C-alpha cells in the first residue's frame, strides 16, 4: 500500500500539468518585462479564491497591454505537496509601452489631410479624341 501511495505522489505532478491564460488588449504594445508578478492564492484545488483583486490602475498607470494567469511547475508542486488543499497560480501584468516621442521639430500632433470635394458641375468635360487616333497604351 505504501508503494502505491509513493508512486502516486511521484506521478501526480506529471498528471497535473501546467496551463496559461493570456488576456491581450488589442492595439497595444506590451513592455518586455512584467511590471507585476505575484502568486494568487486558492484553496481546494482552486475553487476558493483567497487573494485580493489586482489593482491594474496602480500597476500600469499608462494602461494594461497583457495579463497572464498561469499554473507553473512550482505552483503544481505546492498544490501536490498540500494534497490539493492549497493551489497557487502565477499572475503577470504587462503595461503598455508609452507612445514614441515626436521627432525634433514636430509637435506630436498628427496632421490629417481633409479630402477635397469637387462640384461635378465645375469640372470641364474631357476633350474628344480625334477620329482615327489610336488609344493610348496602358
C-alpha contacts under 8 A as a table, 3 or more apart, distances in Angstrom:
res1	aa1	res2	aa2	distance
1	X	4	X	5.21
1	X	5	X	6.40
2	X	5	X	5.08
2	X	6	X	6.07
3	X	6	X	5.06
3	X	7	X	6.02
4	X	7	X	5.06
4	X	8	X	6.16
5	X	8	X	5.09
5	X	9	X	6.26
6	X	9	X	5.13
6	X	10	X	6.36
7	X	10	X	5.13
7	X	11	X	6.14
8	X	11	X	5.06
8	X	12	X	5.67
9	X	12	X	5.38
9	X	13	X	7.47
9	X	80	X	7.67
10	X	13	X	6.73
10	X	14	X	7.83
11	X	14	X	5.36
11	X	15	X	6.47
12	X	15	X	5.10
12	X	16	X	6.12
12	X	80	X	7.01
13	X	16	X	5.14
13	X	17	X	6.93
13	X	76	X	6.35
13	X	77	X	6.49
13	X	80	X	6.55
14	X	17	X	6.11
16	X	76	X	6.80
17	X	76	X	7.37
18	X	70	X	7.32
18	X	71	X	5.13
18	X	72	X	5.51
18	X	73	X	6.76
18	X	76	X	7.36
19	X	70	X	5.59
19	X	71	X	5.43
19	X	72	X	7.24
20	X	68	X	6.78
20	X	69	X	5.68
20	X	70	X	4.08
20	X	71	X	6.44
21	X	68	X	5.72
21	X	69	X	5.17
21	X	70	X	6.15
22	X	66	X	6.99
22	X	67	X	5.74
22	X	68	X	4.48
22	X	69	X	6.45
23	X	66	X	5.55
23	X	67	X	5.11
23	X	68	X	6.41
24	X	65	X	5.95
24	X	66	X	4.49
24	X	67	X	6.64
25	X	28	X	6.09
25	X	64	X	7.17
25	X	65	X	5.11
25	X	66	X	6.15
26	X	65	X	7.71
28	X	65	X	5.46
28	X	96	X	5.97
28	X	97	X	7.62
29	X	65	X	6.21
29	X	96	X	5.34
29	X	97	X	5.73
30	X	64	X	7.75
30	X	65	X	5.01
30	X	66	X	6.45
30	X	94	X	5.71
30	X	95	X	5.63
30	X	96	X	4.40
30	X	97	X	5.68
31	X	34	X	7.09
31	X	94	X	5.98
31	X	95	X	5.77
31	X	96	X	5.72
31	X	97	X	5.32
32	X	94	X	7.72
33	X	94	X	6.77
34	X	37	X	6.56
34	X	92	X	5.92
34	X	93	X	5.48
34	X	94	X	4.59
34	X	95	X	7.27
35	X	59	X	6.68
35	X	60	X	7.51
35	X	92	X	7.51
35	X	93	X	5.96
35	X	94	X	5.69
35	X	95	X	6.60
36	X	59	X	6.45
36	X	91	X	7.75
36	X	92	X	5.44
36	X	93	X	5.04
36	X	94	X	7.12
37	X	90	X	7.06
37	X	91	X	5.60
37	X	92	X	4.39
37	X	93	X	6.62
38	X	90	X	5.77
38	X	91	X	5.53
38	X	92	X	6.77
39	X	88	X	6.06
39	X	89	X	5.49
39	X	90	X	4.52
39	X	91	X	6.19
40	X	50	X	7.57
40	X	51	X	5.60
40	X	88	X	5.53
40	X	89	X	5.15
40	X	90	X	6.04
40	X	91	X	6.76
41	X	49	X	6.37
41	X	50	X	5.31
41	X	51	X	5.40
41	X	86	X	7.40
41	X	87	X	6.45
41	X	88	X	4.70
41	X	89	X	6.70
42	X	45	X	7.00
42	X	46	X	4.81
42	X	47	X	6.80
42	X	48	X	5.36
42	X	49	X	4.57
42	X	50	X	5.42
42	X	51	X	7.42
42	X	86	X	5.89
42	X	87	X	5.04
42	X	88	X	5.70
42	X	89	X	7.85
43	X	46	X	5.33
43	X	47	X	6.15
43	X	48	X	4.95
43	X	49	X	6.62
43	X	50	X	7.40
43	X	84	X	7.68
43	X	85	X	5.27
43	X	86	X	4.61
43	X	87	X	5.75
44	X	47	X	5.52
44	X	48	X	6.38
44	X	84	X	5.93
44	X	85	X	4.46
44	X	86	X	6.20
44	X	87	X	7.08
45	X	48	X	7.95
45	X	79	X	7.30
45	X	84	X	5.01
45	X	85	X	5.93
45	X	86	X	6.50
45	X	87	X	5.34
46	X	49	X	6.69
46	X	86	X	7.64
46	X	87	X	5.62
46	X	88	X	7.65
55	X	58	X	5.49
55	X	59	X	6.32
56	X	59	X	4.93
56	X	60	X	5.82
56	X	61	X	7.80
56	X	63	X	7.94
56	X	64	X	7.05
56	X	93	X	7.97
57	X	60	X	5.28
57	X	61	X	5.14
57	X	63	X	7.10
58	X	61	X	5.88
59	X	93	X	7.63
59	X	95	X	7.72
60	X	63	X	5.21
60	X	64	X	5.82
60	X	94	X	7.80
60	X	95	X	5.25
60	X	96	X	7.75
62	X	95	X	7.15
62	X	96	X	6.77
62	X	98	X	7.02
63	X	95	X	5.91
63	X	96	X	5.74
64	X	67	X	7.69
64	X	93	X	7.27
64	X	94	X	6.21
64	X	95	X	4.44
64	X	96	X	5.37
65	X	93	X	8.00
65	X	94	X	5.82
65	X	95	X	5.21
65	X	96	X	4.61
66	X	93	X	6.08
66	X	94	X	5.11
66	X	95	X	6.91
66	X	96	X	7.81
67	X	91	X	7.26
67	X	92	X	5.78
67	X	93	X	4.60
67	X	94	X	6.19
68	X	91	X	5.63
68	X	92	X	5.11
68	X	93	X	6.49
69	X	89	X	6.85
69	X	90	X	5.77
69	X	91	X	4.47
69	X	92	X	6.54
70	X	89	X	5.70
70	X	90	X	5.20
70	X	91	X	6.39
71	X	75	X	5.66
71	X	76	X	6.73
71	X	88	X	7.40
71	X	89	X	4.92
71	X	90	X	6.11
72	X	75	X	5.16
72	X	76	X	6.36
72	X	89	X	7.27
72	X	90	X	7.06
73	X	76	X	5.14
73	X	77	X	6.27
74	X	77	X	5.07
74	X	78	X	6.30
75	X	78	X	5.30
75	X	79	X	6.19
75	X	87	X	6.79
75	X	88	X	5.40
75	X	89	X	6.02
75	X	90	X	7.54
76	X	79	X	5.02
76	X	80	X	6.14
76	X	87	X	7.53
76	X	88	X	7.96
77	X	80	X	5.21
77	X	81	X	5.99
78	X	81	X	5.11
78	X	82	X	6.15
78	X	86	X	7.20
78	X	87	X	6.82
78	X	88	X	7.41
79	X	82	X	5.42
79	X	83	X	6.36
79	X	84	X	4.85
79	X	85	X	6.87
79	X	86	X	5.53
79	X	87	X	4.68
79	X	88	X	7.04
80	X	83	X	5.09
80	X	84	X	5.57
81	X	84	X	7.50
82	X	85	X	5.63
82	X	86	X	5.94
83	X	86	X	7.56
84	X	87	X	6.29
101	X	108	X	7.41
102	X	106	X	5.90
102	X	107	X	6.68
102	X	108	X	4.89
103	X	106	X	5.61
103	X	108	X	7.76
106	X	109	X	7.79
118	X	122	X	7.69
118	X	123	X	7.81
119	X	122	X	5.63
119	X	123	X	7.04
120	X	123	X	5.34
121	X	124	X	7.88
129	X	133	X	6.87
130	X	133	X	5.75
